[in-house]
Amino acid sequence: MTRKLVAIVAGLAFWIAIALVAGLVIRATWPEYVSVAPTMAFTLSMKIARLAIGAIATVAAGFVSARIAHSLSAGLIPGILLLIFFIPEHVMLWDKFPIWYHLWFLVTLVPFTYMGNLMARRRADTQTNRSQ
């Protein structure tokens, strides 16, 4: 049980770290993004970049959780927790983004976490097969 909890916390920590670092990189390299960020008047390319960061961070969260716990549930729980956390956030931001943006972000949290979980399991299987 402790291993699963550590895995879930680590997955969420990786999600936060990736999102923060990517956000800093975008802000450091994309002046137009910085200029519209306070009002969230993002262009289509900015919205896609934000969704891509979320997708990468979510897959990584599932991957890290699954690698630590070697458990499907531990690899999915970060996605479920992210969904629970982000639903109220997206409700508050509903008028700032088109519906497709909200739906894409929210609907992909659990499947992308699962994808990261599958990637971790395949990697573990490959490493096991190589050592045999």
N, C-alpha and C positions, 0 to 999 in steps of 0.2 A: 504494500500500500504506500509506503514512504517513497519507493522508487517511482510509482505512478505520479504522486504529488509533485515530486521534484521534476519529473518529465513535463508535466503540465505547466508548472511555473517557468521552466526553462523555455518551453515553446512560446509562451506568452512574452517572455523577456526578449527572445529573438525577434518576435513580431515587432515589438516596440523599438528595439534597437535598429532593425532594418528600416522601419518607417521613419524614425528620427534621422538616421544618417542620410537616407535618400532625400528626405525633405530638406536637409541642410545643403546637400549637393545641388538640388534643383534651385534653391534660393541663391546659392553662390554663383550659379552658371546661367540662370535664366532671368534677366532683369524684368522682362515683361510679366513674368509670373509674380515676382515680388510686388510689382506695381498694382496688380489686381487682387492679390491675396487678401487684403483687409476687407474687401467687399465680396470676395468669392465670385467675381465676374470672370471666371476662367473660360478660356477658349476651348474648343473641342480637343485640340492636342494636349492642352493642360489637363483636361479631365481624363483623357486616356492615360496620360503619364501617371496621374494620381491612382487610377484604377490598376495600372500595371504594378506600381509599387505595392499596393495592397495585395495583389495576387501573389507577387514574389514573396512578400512577408508571410502570407498565409500558408503557402506551400512550405516555406522554411519552418514555420511553427509546427506543422504536422510532421515534417521530417525529423526535426530535433526531438520532439516528444516521443515519436516512435523509436528512434535510435536509442534513447535513454531507457525507456520502459519496456521495449519489445512487446507492445500491447496495442491492439487496435483501439480500444477505448481511450487510452491515454493519448493516442494520436489524434483522436476526434474531439476530445473535450476542449482543447484550445479553440477550435473553430466554433463550437457551440457557445463557449463563453464570450468569444468575440461577437458573435451574433447577438447574444443577450445584451452585451454592452452597447453595441452600435445601433440597435434598433431605436432607442430613445434619441441618440445623437442625430440620426437621419430624420427622425420625425421633427426635431427642432430645426433642421436645415432643409426641410422639405421644399420650401419655395426658392432655395438657392440653386438647386440642381434639377435637371429633367428627371422624370420618373425612371428612364432607362438606366441612369447613373446609379440611383438608389438601389434599384432592383439588381443590377449587375453586382454591385458591391456586396449587398446583403445575401443574395441567393448563392453566391459562389464561396462564401466563407467556409461552410462545412465541406462541400465537395473538394475545394482546393486543399483543405487540411487533410482530407482523405487521400488526395493525390500525393501529398508529401509523405503521408504514412506509407502508401504503396511503394514510393520510391525508396524509402528507408528499408522496407522489408525486402525489396528486390536487391538492394545493395548488400544487405546482410546475407541473403541467400547466395549471391555471387561470391562474397568473401568466404562463406562456408564451403562452397563447391571448390574454390581455389585451394583451400587448405587441406582438402581431402585427398 
